[in-house]
C-alpha cells in the first residue's frame, strides 16, 4: 500500500510539473493568463487536502495537497520569475494573496445567511467553513512570504553561483519549503492536534517533490529553455518596486554595449560596469585586478591576409579568452586588437597567474593564418595598490603592457617588473 502511494505521489508530481511547465513555456501562444489561472484555481483544493487528505508513504504520513501541489506552486512562481521579471511575477503573488483573503471574507459573510436544508437532508457544515477559512489565511500568508523569500534567496545565491541555476533553484526551494512546513504544521497542530510525525513526513515528502521538480527543471533547462534567460543575476533592493524597473534596465543594458565583431562587451560598457565592480570589491575590502591584453603583431596579419582574416583571428581570440574566465570575471574589447579583463576579488598574484594561463592557452590554441602561433602581451594592475578607480588601473596596466611589448612580446608584466 505504501509503495503504491509512493508511485502515485511521484506520478502526481511529474504530471503537475510537466503540465504547468508546458503552460509556462507556451505562454506566448496560449496567453500567460492560462498559466496564472491554473496556478490559482487549485489553492482551495491544496488547503483542503492539506487539512484532511493524508496518505501513508514509506517515510511517514503526508498530504499530496501540501507536498505536491503547494510545493509545486511555489517552484512555479520561481520559474515564472526566471522566465519573465518582477513586474510579471508579482501579479500571481499579489493575486493569490488578495484573492484568497477575499475568499475567506466572503466565506465568513456567507455564514450570516439563514440556510435551508436540501431535500436530501444534507446541511451546510459551518464548522468546516470556519476551519478552512482559518487555514486559508495561514496558507495564503505563508505562500506570500514563501514566494517573495524564494525569489530573494535565489537572487542572493546568484552572487556566489551565478551560472549554477539548477543548484540555486534546489537550495532556494529547500530553504523556503522547510520554512513553510514549520509554519503550516504549527497551524495544523494548533487546529487539529497533528502529531510530530506529520511534520517530519510532510517535510520529507516536500523534499522528495522538490527533488523531482529540480530534476525536471534541469531537463527543461537543457532541452527547452530560452538560452540565457535564466542565468542572469539581478541586484536587489526592493523586489517588487525598484527591481521592477531595474530588471528592465539591466535587461536593456545586457542587450547593448556589445562589440559587433566579437560579441563581448565593448569599451562603453566597460566604463559603466568596471567602476561598479571596483566599488563593490573595495567596499568589502577585497582586491580587484585588471589585465590589458594586446594581440602581438596583429597589424601584420591584416596587412598580409586582409581584414577579414584579421577579424576571424580577433573573434577566436575573444572566444578563447572568455572560456578561461570565472563567472565573476568580465571581458571587454578595449579597442582594435586590445582587450581588458577585470577580475573580481582577485589580488595581484592571482591576476598574474590568470594572465600567464591566458598567455599560454592562446599560444597553444590559436594559429595565425601564416601558421605561426598567436601570441599576446599582457599588463596587470590591481586595486587598491595601483589605484582605486578605472583610469588609474588602466594607466598602470597600460604601462606594464608597454614594458611587455618592449621586452619582446609574448609575456606578462606586473607590478614588480
Backbone torsions as a table, in degrees:
resi	resn	phi	psi	omega
1	UNK	NA	-45.2	-179.5
2	UNK	-64.6	-38.0	-179.8
3	UNK	-69.5	-36.8	175.6
4	UNK	-61.5	-45.3	177.8
5	UNK	-60.8	-38.8	-179.7
6	UNK	-64.3	-45.2	179.7
7	UNK	-65.5	-37.7	175.5
8	UNK	-63.9	-40.1	178.2
9	UNK	-59.1	-48.5	179.4
10	UNK	-62.5	-42.9	179.9
11	UNK	-62.8	-40.7	178.8
12	UNK	-63.5	-42.0	179.5
13	UNK	-64.2	-45.3	-179.9
14	UNK	-63.8	-45.8	-178.9
15	UNK	-61.4	-45.5	-179.9
16	UNK	-60.0	-49.0	-176.0
17	UNK	-65.0	-45.0	-176.8
18	UNK	-63.3	-45.4	-178.0
19	UNK	-68.4	-45.6	-179.2
20	UNK	-66.3	-37.6	177.4
21	UNK	-66.5	-35.8	175.8
22	UNK	-63.0	-43.3	176.3
23	UNK	-59.6	-41.2	-179.1
24	UNK	-70.6	-43.7	-176.7
25	UNK	-64.6	-38.4	-178.0
26	UNK	-99.3	29.8	-175.6
27	UNK	-64.8	-25.6	179.9
28	UNK	-78.3	-22.1	175.5
29	UNK	-88.8	-44.7	-176.7
30	UNK	-85.3	-24.3	-171.9
31	UNK	99.1	136.3	-178.9
32	UNK	-62.9	-25.3	179.9
33	UNK	-59.1	-30.7	178.4
34	UNK	-62.1	-47.3	179.4
35	UNK	-64.1	-47.0	-176.7
36	UNK	-65.5	-38.8	179.3
37	UNK	-67.2	-44.7	178.2
38	UNK	-60.5	-35.2	179.3
39	UNK	-65.8	-37.5	-173.2
40	UNK	-86.3	-32.2	-170.7
41	UNK	-69.1	-19.0	-175.4
42	UNK	-90.7	-0.4	-173.3
43	UNK	-64.0	-41.8	-179.4
44	UNK	-64.0	-41.5	178.6
45	UNK	-64.3	-38.7	178.0
46	UNK	-59.7	-45.8	-179.3
47	UNK	-66.4	-41.2	179.2
48	UNK	-61.6	-47.6	-179.9
49	UNK	-64.7	-38.8	-179.6
50	UNK	-65.4	-24.1	-178.7
51	UNK	-85.2	-36.7	-170.3
52	UNK	-130.9	-15.2	-171.7
53	UNK	-105.9	108.8	-178.8
54	UNK	-130.5	146.5	178.6
55	UNK	-130.9	155.5	-179.8
56	UNK	-91.9	123.0	173.4
57	UNK	-112.8	167.6	-177.3
58	UNK	-56.1	-25.7	-177.4
59	UNK	-106.5	6.0	177.1
60	UNK	149.9	-176.7	179.2
61	UNK	-95.8	126.7	-174.0
62	UNK	-137.5	164.1	174.5
63	UNK	-113.6	119.7	176.3
64	UNK	-58.7	-28.5	179.1
65	UNK	-58.5	-42.0	179.6
66	UNK	-83.4	-45.0	-170.7
67	UNK	-78.3	-36.1	-177.4
68	UNK	-96.3	-56.3	-169.4
69	UNK	-80.5	-44.7	178.6
70	UNK	-67.1	-45.3	177.5
71	UNK	-60.6	-40.7	178.1
72	UNK	-63.2	-40.4	179.0
73	UNK	-61.0	-43.7	-179.3
74	UNK	-62.3	-42.6	179.6
75	UNK	-69.8	-30.6	176.1
76	UNK	-67.8	-35.4	176.3
77	UNK	-63.3	-41.4	176.9
78	UNK	-64.8	-41.3	178.8
79	UNK	-64.2	-37.8	176.6
80	UNK	-61.4	-41.8	178.1
81	UNK	-61.5	-40.8	-179.5
82	UNK	-66.7	-35.1	-177.7
83	UNK	-83.3	-28.0	-177.1
84	UNK	-117.3	-120.0	177.7
85	UNK	-158.0	-175.7	-176.1
86	UNK	-64.8	-33.8	-178.9
87	UNK	-62.9	-32.1	-179.9
88	UNK	-83.4	-44.7	-173.3
89	UNK	-71.0	-22.8	178.9
90	UNK	-70.5	-19.5	179.3
91	UNK	-62.0	-54.8	178.7
92	UNK	-68.6	-31.7	179.4
93	UNK	-63.7	-51.8	178.1
94	UNK	-68.0	-37.2	-179.0
95	UNK	-63.7	-45.0	178.3
96	UNK	-64.1	-42.3	-178.7
97	UNK	-64.0	-52.8	-177.1
98	UNK	-72.2	-37.6	179.9
99	UNK	-64.7	-40.3	179.0
100	UNK	-71.6	-35.2	173.8
101	UNK	-63.3	-38.9	177.1
102	UNK	-64.1	-40.5	177.8
103	UNK	-59.9	-44.5	179.4
104	UNK	-64.0	-42.5	-179.7
105	UNK	-62.5	-44.4	-179.9
106	UNK	-66.0	-37.9	177.6
107	UNK	-61.1	-38.4	177.2
108	UNK	-67.7	-38.6	179.4
109	UNK	-66.0	-37.8	-179.9
110	UNK	-61.7	-28.8	-177.7
111	UNK	-70.3	-11.3	176.8
112	UNK	-80.1	-13.2	179.3
113	UNK	-67.8	153.4	167.4
114	UNK	-91.4	108.5	-172.5
115	UNK	-87.2	158.7	178.9
116	UNK	-120.4	133.4	179.1
117	UNK	-68.0	145.4	174.9
118	UNK	-73.9	164.7	-179.4
119	UNK	-60.9	-27.0	-178.9
120	UNK	-77.3	-7.0	-179.6
121	UNK	89.8	3.1	178.9
122	UNK	-77.4	138.1	-179.7
123	UNK	-121.0	154.7	179.2
124	UNK	-69.8	138.7	-179.5
125	UNK	-96.3	89.9	-178.3
126	UNK	-67.1	-31.3	177.0
127	UNK	-62.6	-38.8	177.3
128	UNK	-63.0	-43.3	178.5
129	UNK	-60.0	-41.0	179.3
130	UNK	-63.1	-47.3	-178.6
131	UNK	-64.1	-44.6	-179.5
132	UNK	-65.3	-38.7	178.8
133	UNK	-60.8	-42.3	179.8
134	UNK	-66.6	-43.2	178.5
135	UNK	-67.4	-34.7	177.5
136	UNK	-61.8	-41.1	178.8
137	UNK	-63.7	-46.3	179.3
138	UNK	-62.1	-48.3	-178.3
139	UNK	-63.3	-39.6	-179.4
140	UNK	-67.1	-43.0	178.7
141	UNK	-62.9	-43.1	178.1
142	UNK	-63.2	-42.2	179.3
143	UNK	-61.5	-41.3	179.6
144	UNK	-60.7	-47.5	179.1
145	UNK	-66.3	-43.7	-179.5
146	UNK	-59.3	-45.1	-174.6
147	UNK	-65.0	-43.9	177.6
148	UNK	-69.0	-42.1	-178.3
149	UNK	-62.7	-39.6	-176.9
150	UNK	-69.3	-32.6	177.1
151	UNK	-70.7	-46.1	178.6
152	UNK	-60.1	-44.7	-178.8
153	UNK	-66.2	-42.1	178.0
154	UNK	-57.4	-43.5	-178.8
155	UNK	-70.1	-40.0	178.4
156	UNK	-62.5	-39.9	177.7
157	UNK	-63.5	-26.1	179.1
158	UNK	-62.8	-19.8	177.4
159	UNK	-69.6	-23.4	-176.1
160	UNK	-111.1	-25.4	-176.6
161	UNK	-141.8	62.4	-171.4
162	UNK	-57.0	-41.3	-174.3
163	UNK	-92.9	-4.3	-178.6
164	UNK	-93.1	70.0	-173.5
165	UNK	-63.9	-43.3	-177.5
166	UNK	-65.6	-41.1	178.8
167	UNK	-65.1	-40.1	176.8
168	UNK	-63.3	-39.7	177.3
169	UNK	-59.1	-45.8	-178.0
170	UNK	-67.2	-49.2	-176.8
171	UNK	-64.2	-45.0	179.8
172	UNK	-60.1	-44.6	178.9
173	UNK	-63.8	-42.0	-178.4
174	UNK	-63.1	-43.6	-178.5
175	UNK	-65.6	-48.6	-174.2
176	UNK	-74.2	-32.7	177.0
177	UNK	-71.0	-31.0	173.5
178	UNK	-66.2	-45.4	176.5
179	UNK	-59.0	-43.3	-179.3
180	UNK	-64.5	-40.0	-179.6
181	UNK	-63.3	-39.6	177.2
182	UNK	-62.0	-46.4	-177.7
183	UNK	-66.5	-46.1	-175.7
184	UNK	-73.9	-34.8	176.4
185	UNK	-63.5	-39.4	178.2
186	UNK	-58.2	-41.3	178.4
187	UNK	-66.2	-43.5	179.5
188	UNK	-64.7	-39.8	179.3
189	UNK	-64.7	-41.1	179.8
190	UNK	-68.5	-39.8	-174.7
191	UNK	-83.3	-39.5	-171.1
192	UNK	-124.3	1.6	-178.9
193	UNK	68.8	34.4	-178.3
194	UNK	-61.2	132.8	-179.5
195	UNK	-72.8	166.8	-178.3
196	UNK	-63.7	-26.3	178.9
197	UNK	-61.6	-28.7	177.8
198	UNK	-66.2	-38.1	178.3
199	UNK	-63.0	-52.5	-175.8
200	UNK	-67.0	-40.9	177.6
201	UNK	-62.7	-43.8	179.2
202	UNK	-64.7	-39.2	179.4
203	UNK	-64.9	-44.6	178.8
204	UNK	-63.7	-37.6	179.0
205	UNK	-65.9	-39.1	178.0
206	UNK	-66.3	-38.1	178.0
207	UNK	-67.4	-36.3	175.7
208	UNK	-63.9	-47.1	178.3
209	UNK	-61.0	-41.8	178.7
210	UNK	-62.0	-39.7	177.0
211	UNK	-61.1	-41.1	177.4
212	UNK	-64.3	-47.0	-178.8
213	UNK	-63.0	-38.9	-179.4
214	UNK	-67.9	-41.1	177.8
215	UNK	-62.4	-43.2	178.6
216	UNK	-68.1	-36.9	176.8
217	UNK	-63.1	-40.7	178.1
218	UNK	-62.2	-41.8	177.3
219	UNK	-63.5	-43.3	178.6
220	UNK	-60.9	-41.1	179.3
221	UNK	-59.3	-40.7	-176.5
222	UNK	-77.5	-41.7	-169.6
223	UNK	-90.1	-43.5	-167.0
224	UNK	-118.9	-16.4	-168.8
225	UNK	-67.8	157.3	172.7
226	UNK	-80.4	106.4	-168.3
227	UNK	-57.9	136.3	177.7
228	UNK	94.7	-18.0	-174.0
229	UNK	-73.0	-30.1	-172.9
230	UNK	-105.8	-0.2	-178.9
231	UNK	-91.0	1.2	-176.1
232	UNK	-77.2	156.2	174.0
233	UNK	-122.9	133.9	-179.1
234	UNK	-118.2	126.2	175.8
235	UNK	-69.7	139.7	-172.2
236	UNK	-108.9	138.2	166.2
237	UNK	-121.7	-71.9	171.8
238	UNK	-121.3	123.3	-167.1
239	UNK	-68.0	-25.1	-177.0
240	UNK	-117.1	8.3	175.5
241	UNK	-124.9	-78.0	179.6
242	UNK	-57.2	-41.0	-176.1
243	UNK	-65.4	-33.7	-179.4
244	UNK	-55.4	-45.7	-178.2
245	UNK	-84.0	-35.9	-179.9
246	UNK	-65.3	-39.8	-179.1
247	UNK	-61.4	-41.9	179.2
248	UNK	-68.5	-38.2	177.3
249	UNK	-62.9	-45.5	-178.5
250	UNK	-67.6	-33.2	176.5
251	UNK	-64.8	-42.4	177.4
252	UNK	-64.3	-41.4	-179.8
253	UNK	-63.9	-37.9	179.9
254	UNK	-65.0	-27.2	179.9
255	UNK	-85.1	-15.5	179.8
256	UNK	-108.6	178.4	178.6
257	UNK	68.6	25.2	-179.9
258	UNK	-104.0	138.1	173.7
259	UNK	-72.5	126.6	-173.4
260	UNK	-65.6	-30.3	-177.2
261	UNK	-80.1	-52.6	-170.9
262	UNK	-95.0	-19.8	-179.7
263	UNK	84.4	-6.2	177.3
264	UNK	-86.7	174.1	-179.5
265	UNK	-66.4	149.6	-178.8
266	UNK	-100.4	-173.8	-175.4
267	UNK	-65.7	-38.2	179.8
268	UNK	-63.1	-37.9	177.7
269	UNK	-69.5	-35.4	177.2
270	UNK	-59.9	-40.5	-177.9
271	UNK	-70.5	-15.2	174.7
272	UNK	-91.8	-46.0	-171.0
273	UNK	-80.2	-41.6	-171.6
274	UNK	-65.8	-44.1	176.5
275	UNK	-56.6	-37.5	178.0
276	UNK	-66.5	-41.7	177.5
277	UNK	-61.7	-41.8	179.2
278	UNK	-64.6	-43.1	179.2
279	UNK	-61.1	-43.7	-179.4
280	UNK	-63.3	-44.7	-178.7
281	UNK	-67.8	-47.7	-178.1
282	UNK	-68.6	-31.5	176.2
283	UNK	-64.6	-28.4	176.6
284	UNK	-96.2	10.3	-179.2
285	UNK	57.7	41.9	177.5
286	UNK	-119.1	146.9	-179.4
287	UNK	-77.8	166.1	172.0
288	UNK	-146.8	141.0	-177.3
289	UNK	-117.6	152.6	179.1
290	UNK	-128.8	134.2	-179.5
291	UNK	-121.7	126.7	170.0
292	UNK	-98.7	131.1	-176.6
293	UNK	-119.6	132.1	178.8
294	UNK	-125.9	130.8	177.3
295	UNK	-75.4	119.2	-174.6
296	UNK	-67.6	136.6	174.3
297	UNK	53.1	36.8	-176.4
298	UNK	-70.1	-32.3	180.0
299	UNK	-59.1	-34.8	179.4
300	UNK	-65.1	-33.1	177.4
301	UNK	-65.7	-46.6	178.2
302	UNK	-62.1	-42.0	-176.8
303	UNK	-67.5	-39.9	-175.9
304	UNK	-83.9	-38.3	-169.8
305	UNK	-116.9	-5.3	177.3
306	UNK	96.0	160.7	-176.0
307	UNK	-70.1	-28.1	178.3
308	UNK	-64.5	-43.1	176.5
309	UNK	-65.3	-40.4	177.4
310	UNK	-61.0	-39.5	178.6
311	UNK	-63.4	-39.4	178.6
312	UNK	-63.7	-38.3	177.8
313	UNK	-64.1	-43.4	179.8
314	UNK	-63.1	-40.9	179.5
315	UNK	-64.4	-42.3	178.7
316	UNK	-67.6	-37.3	178.9
317	UNK	-62.4	-46.0	179.2
318	UNK	-61.8	-41.6	-179.1
319	UNK	-64.1	-43.9	-179.6
320	UNK	-66.2	-40.1	178.3
321	UNK	-62.8	-43.9	-178.1
322	UNK	-63.0	-37.8	-175.7
323	UNK	-64.2	-26.3	-173.6
324	UNK	-97.2	7.5	-177.7
325	UNK	-96.6	157.2	175.3
326	UNK	-76.7	162.1	177.3
327	UNK	-59.1	-27.2	-177.9
328	UNK	-87.8	-5.6	178.5
329	UNK	-89.4	158.9	-177.2
330	UNK	-135.8	136.6	-179.1
331	UNK	-113.4	134.3	-179.8
332	UNK	-131.5	148.2	169.9
333	UNK	-89.3	116.8	-173.9
334	UNK	-81.2	-30.8	180.0
335	UNK	152.2	138.9	179.7
336	UNK	57.3	-122.1	179.7
337	UNK	-101.5	19.8	-179.7
338	UNK	-105.7	140.9	179.4
339	UNK	-129.2	155.8	176.3
340	UNK	-125.2	133.0	173.2
341	UNK	-114.8	130.7	176.5
342	UNK	-112.3	124.2	-175.7
343	UNK	-108.1	112.6	178.8
344	UNK	-76.8	140.8	177.1
345	UNK	54.6	44.4	-179.0
346	UNK	-131.2	122.9	175.5
347	UNK	-76.9	-179.5	-173.5
348	UNK	-65.0	-41.8	-179.7
349	UNK	-64.0	-40.3	177.8
350	UNK	-65.0	-38.4	177.0
351	UNK	-63.3	-41.3	178.4
352	UNK	-64.6	-41.2	179.8
353	UNK	-62.7	-44.2	179.7
354	UNK	-65.5	-42.1	179.7
355	UNK	-59.2	-42.9	179.2
356	UNK	-66.0	-38.7	177.4
357	UNK	-63.7	-40.8	177.8
358	UNK	-64.2	-42.3	-180.0
359	UNK	-59.2	-46.9	-178.9
360	UNK	-67.0	-39.2	-177.9
361	UNK	-65.5	-44.2	-178.6
362	UNK	-63.1	-43.1	-179.6
363	UNK	-62.0	-36.3	-178.2
364	UNK	-82.9	-26.0	-169.7
365	UNK	-100.5	-26.1	-173.4
366	UNK	-115.5	130.3	176.7
367	UNK	-111.8	131.4	177.8
368	UNK	-69.4	163.6	179.1
369	UNK	-58.9	-23.2	178.7
370	UNK	-88.5	5.3	176.4
371	UNK	91.7	-6.6	179.5
372	UNK	-84.3	153.4	176.9
373	UNK	-68.7	143.9	176.4
374	UNK	-77.1	132.5	177.2
375	UNK	-121.9	157.9	179.3
376	UNK	-135.4	153.2	173.3
377	UNK	-114.0	144.9	-172.8
378	UNK	-137.5	138.7	172.8
379	UNK	-120.1	136.0	-173.5
380	UNK	-120.0	134.4	173.4
381	UNK	-133.3	153.8	-174.7
382	UNK	-137.3	136.1	172.5
383	UNK	-91.6	141.8	8.6
384	UNK	-94.1	-4.8	-172.7
385	UNK	-61.1	-39.6	-178.5
386	UNK	-95.3	6.2	-178.3
387	UNK	132.3	165.7	-176.5
388	UNK	-116.8	6.4	178.1
389	UNK	-131.2	169.3	-174.8
390	UNK	-61.3	-45.3	-176.7
391	UNK	-61.8	-40.3	179.5
392	UNK	-63.9	-44.1	-179.8
393	UNK	-66.5	-40.8	178.2
394	UNK	-62.2	-40.2	-179.4
395	UNK	-62.1	-48.5	-179.5
396	UNK	-68.2	-42.2	179.8
397	UNK	-64.3	-37.1	-179.7
398	UNK	-68.3	-39.3	176.6
399	UNK	-61.3	-41.7	-179.4
400	UNK	-71.9	-32.6	173.1
401	UNK	-62.9	-41.2	178.0
402	UNK	-60.4	-42.4	177.5
403	UNK	-63.2	-40.3	179.9
404	UNK	-63.2	-40.2	-178.6
405	UNK	-72.0	-37.8	178.8
406	UNK	-69.3	-25.2	-179.2
407	UNK	-84.4	3.0	176.5
408	UNK	120.0	4.6	179.5
409	UNK	65.9	178.7	178.7
410	UNK	54.5	51.1	179.8
411	UNK	-158.4	166.1	178.7
412	UNK	-111.1	133.8	176.7
413	UNK	-125.1	129.3	177.4
414	UNK	-118.9	-157.1	-171.5
415	UNK	-65.6	-34.3	-173.0
416	UNK	-90.3	9.6	-177.0
417	UNK	-70.3	NA	NA
